[in-house]
Amino acid sequence: MLDFATRRARHGGGPTEHIRNQFGMNDDEFFTHLPRLLDDPTTHTLPPAQSTELRGIARRRSWLRR
């Protein structure tokens, strides 16, 4: 998930259909789970700036779904 989100960060985190096809979940599930992964330092070695960027994308995408 982190690799997917990182590769698609410049494009807002990736298209809905790609998320559904690759992970079997909708946008809301994906972007709710992403920050949980970022909170666990054992799941990644991303630089803080990149982690912050992905959190922002997850927050925006979750907000847009409401």
C-alpha positions as CSV (number, residue, x, y, z in Angstrom):
1,M,0.0,0.0,0.0
2,L,2.8,2.4,0.9
3,D,4.6,1.7,-2.4
4,F,1.4,2.2,-4.3
5,A,0.5,5.5,-2.6
6,T,4.1,6.8,-2.9
7,R,4.3,6.1,-6.6
8,R,1.0,7.9,-7.1
9,A,1.5,10.8,-4.7
10,R,1.9,13.3,-7.5
11,H,-1.5,12.2,-8.8
12,G,-3.4,12.4,-5.6
13,G,-2.9,8.9,-4.4
14,G,-4.1,6.9,-7.4
15,P,-7.4,6.3,-9.3
16,T,-10.3,4.6,-7.5
17,E,-10.4,1.7,-10.0
18,H,-6.7,0.9,-9.5
19,I,-7.1,0.9,-5.7
20,R,-10.1,-1.4,-6.0
21,N,-8.4,-3.7,-8.4
22,Q,-5.1,-3.9,-6.5
23,F,-6.3,-4.0,-2.9
24,G,-10.0,-5.1,-3.1
25,M,-11.1,-2.0,-1.1
26,N,-12.7,1.3,-1.9
27,D,-11.0,4.7,-1.5
28,D,-12.3,5.4,1.9
29,E,-10.9,2.1,3.3
30,F,-7.6,2.6,1.6
31,F,-7.1,6.1,2.7
32,T,-8.3,5.3,6.3
33,H,-5.7,2.4,6.5
34,L,-2.8,4.4,5.0
35,P,-2.2,6.7,8.0
36,R,-2.3,3.7,10.3
37,L,0.6,2.2,8.3
38,L,2.4,5.5,8.5
39,D,2.0,5.6,12.3
40,D,3.8,2.3,12.6
41,P,7.5,2.8,12.2
42,T,8.1,-0.9,11.7
43,T,6.2,-0.8,8.4
44,H,8.3,1.8,6.5
45,T,11.4,3.8,6.3
46,L,9.9,6.8,4.5
47,P,11.5,10.2,5.1
48,P,9.3,12.4,7.3
49,A,8.4,14.8,4.5
50,Q,7.2,11.9,2.3
51,S,5.2,10.5,5.2
52,T,3.6,13.9,5.8
53,E,2.7,14.2,2.1
54,L,1.0,10.8,2.1
55,R,-0.9,11.7,5.3
56,G,-2.1,14.9,3.6
57,I,-3.3,13.0,0.5
58,A,-5.1,10.5,2.7
59,R,-6.8,13.3,4.6
60,R,-7.9,15.0,1.4
61,R,-9.2,11.9,-0.2
62,S,-11.1,10.9,2.9
63,W,-12.6,14.4,3.1
64,L,-13.6,14.3,-0.5
65,R,-15.5,11.1,-0.1
66,R,-17.8,12.6,2.5
